[in-house]
Amino acid sequence: MAAVHLALIHYPIVDKHGDCVATSITNLDIHDLSRAARTYGVDRVWLVHPYEGQQQFLATVLEHWRKGWGSDYNPTRREALDFTVGALDLNEVYAGITAQHGTSPLFVATSARSYPNSISYPDLRTRIDDPNGPPICLVFGTGWGLHPEVMVEMDLILHPIIGRGPWNHLSVRSAVSIILDRLLAGDMQR
């Protein structure tokens, strides 16, 4: 099985008007993405933000739950957060994954929009199940999604999650959980 990583991008993303913006790292995202990733055997969660203040916030939260009072209070939270790190940009994520696995990762963007070069869940699952395949990094955006300059840099784009109606604006925490389940659920659930 190929190694799977998850990157949550906070800049550059778009807002509801399509403008390029940065969003804040949230406590909920740190905890919920880490717990979901640990449940499905993801190698690492990368929280990507170029601003030092946001990286310091992340470091403070991680320190509390890994070594501070929180580590004794909730050991399972510590275990989930042990696989979560900060990064300034996708270049740092690329370098970290390459150093860890000795080969370049395949970057797979996620979006609520359809793209002509999208890959299906079964096709990406097949790539993940290949033990000789490259590491795969699932890239998620905050706000209203990844900025077009990020999308053009991706190797693949995963099909969007489609519900029963026209509404299609899940929280990133919900989208991560659904996508990880579709791609990494145990054999009994596939």
C-alpha positions in Angstrom: 0.0 0.0 0.0 1.3 3.5 -0.9 1.8 5.9 1.9 -0.9 8.5 2.2 -0.5 12.1 3.5 -3.0 14.8 4.0 -2.3 18.6 3.5 -4.7 21.3 4.5 -4.0 24.5 2.7 -4.8 27.9 4.2 -3.2 30.0 1.5 -3.7 30.5 -1.4 -7.3 29.7 -1.3 -10.4 31.6 -2.6 -13.2 33.3 -0.7 -16.9 33.3 -1.8 -16.1 36.1 -4.3 -13.3 34.2 -5.9 -10.6 36.4 -4.4 -7.3 35.0 -3.2 -7.2 35.0 0.6 -5.7 33.3 3.6 -7.8 31.6 6.3 -6.8 30.8 9.9 -5.8 27.4 11.3 -8.6 26.3 13.6 -8.4 24.2 16.7 -11.3 22.0 15.3 -9.4 21.3 12.1 -6.2 20.4 14.0 -8.0 17.9 16.2 -10.6 16.5 13.8 -8.2 16.0 10.8 -5.6 14.4 13.1 -8.1 12.0 14.5 -9.6 11.1 11.2 -6.1 10.6 9.7 -5.0 8.4 12.5 -8.2 6.3 12.2 -7.5 5.6 8.5 -3.7 5.1 8.8 -2.6 8.4 7.1 1.2 8.9 7.5 1.1 12.6 8.3 -1.2 15.6 8.4 0.3 18.8 7.1 -1.3 22.1 8.1 0.0 24.6 5.5 0.1 28.3 6.3 2.8 30.9 5.4 2.2 33.2 8.3 4.4 32.8 11.4 1.7 33.7 13.8 -0.5 30.8 12.5 2.4 28.4 12.7 3.0 29.5 16.3 -0.6 28.9 17.2 -0.4 25.4 15.7 2.9 24.7 17.6 1.2 25.9 20.9 -1.8 23.5 20.4 0.5 20.6 19.5 2.8 21.2 22.4 -0.1 21.3 24.9 -1.5 17.9 23.7 1.9 16.2 23.1 3.9 17.3 26.1 1.7 19.6 28.3 -1.1 18.9 30.6 -3.2 17.6 27.7 -0.8 14.7 27.0 -1.7 13.2 30.4 -5.3 14.2 30.3 -6.0 12.6 26.9 -3.3 10.2 25.7 -5.4 9.2 22.6 -5.4 12.8 21.5 -1.6 12.9 21.9 -1.3 9.8 19.8 -3.4 11.3 17.0 -1.5 14.6 17.1 1.9 12.9 16.9 1.4 12.7 13.1 0.5 16.4 12.6 3.0 19.0 11.5 3.0 22.5 10.2 4.4 23.6 6.8 4.9 27.0 5.3 3.9 25.9 1.8 3.5 22.9 -0.5 7.2 22.9 -1.4 7.9 22.1 2.3 5.3 19.3 2.2 6.9 18.0 -1.0 10.4 18.0 0.5 9.2 16.4 3.8 7.3 13.6 2.0 10.2 13.0 -0.4 12.7 12.8 2.5 10.5 10.4 4.5 9.8 8.0 1.6 12.8 8.5 -0.7 10.6 9.3 -3.7 8.5 12.2 -4.9 4.8 12.2 -3.9 1.8 12.4 -6.2 -0.3 15.4 -5.2 -4.1 14.9 -5.5 -6.3 18.0 -5.1 -9.8 17.8 -3.7 -12.6 20.2 -4.8 -16.3 20.6 -4.6 -16.1 21.4 -8.3 -15.7 19.0 -11.2 -12.7 19.2 -13.5 -12.1 17.5 -16.8 -9.0 15.7 -15.6 -10.6 14.3 -12.4 -9.8 10.8 -11.1 -12.4 8.6 -9.6 -12.3 7.1 -6.1 -11.9 3.5 -7.4 -9.0 4.6 -9.7 -7.3 6.4 -6.8 -7.9 3.5 -4.5 -6.2 1.2 -7.0 -3.1 3.5 -6.9 -3.1 3.6 -3.1 -3.3 -0.2 -3.0 -0.2 -0.5 -5.2 2.7 -1.2 -2.7 5.2 0.0 -5.3 3.3 3.3 -6.0 4.6 6.7 -4.9 3.4 8.3 -1.7 0.1 10.2 -2.3 -0.7 13.5 -0.7 -4.4 14.5 -0.6 -4.6 18.3 -0.8 -7.6 20.0 0.8 -8.5 23.7 0.8 -10.2 25.8 3.4 -12.5 28.7 2.7 -14.2 28.2 -0.7 -11.5 25.9 -2.0 -8.0 25.8 -3.4 -6.9 28.8 -5.5 -6.5 28.1 -9.3 -2.7 28.5 -9.0 -2.6 25.5 -6.6 -5.0 23.5 -8.8 -2.7 23.7 -11.9 0.2 22.4 -9.9 -1.6 19.2 -8.9 -0.9 15.8 -10.5 -4.5 14.7 -10.2 -7.9 16.1 -9.0 -10.2 13.8 -7.2 -13.9 13.7 -8.2 -16.0 15.9 -5.9 -18.3 14.6 -3.2 -21.8 14.8 -4.7 -24.9 14.6 -2.4 -28.5 14.2 -3.3 -29.3 17.9 -4.1 -27.6 21.0 -5.4 -26.1 22.0 -2.1 -22.3 21.3 -2.1 -20.4 23.1 0.5 -19.2 20.7 3.2 -16.9 21.7 6.0 -13.3 20.5 5.3 -13.6 18.2 8.3 -16.6 16.4 6.9 -15.0 16.2 3.4 -11.8 14.8 4.8 -13.6 12.1 6.7 -15.8 11.1 3.7 -12.8 11.0 1.3 -10.6 9.0 3.7 -13.4 6.5 4.2 -13.9 6.1 0.5 -10.2 5.6 -0.2 -8.9 3.9 2.9 -11.7 2.0 4.6 -11.0 -1.6 5.6 -11.9 -4.4 3.2 -15.2 -5.2 4.9 -16.4 -1.6 4.1 -15.3 -1.3 0.5 
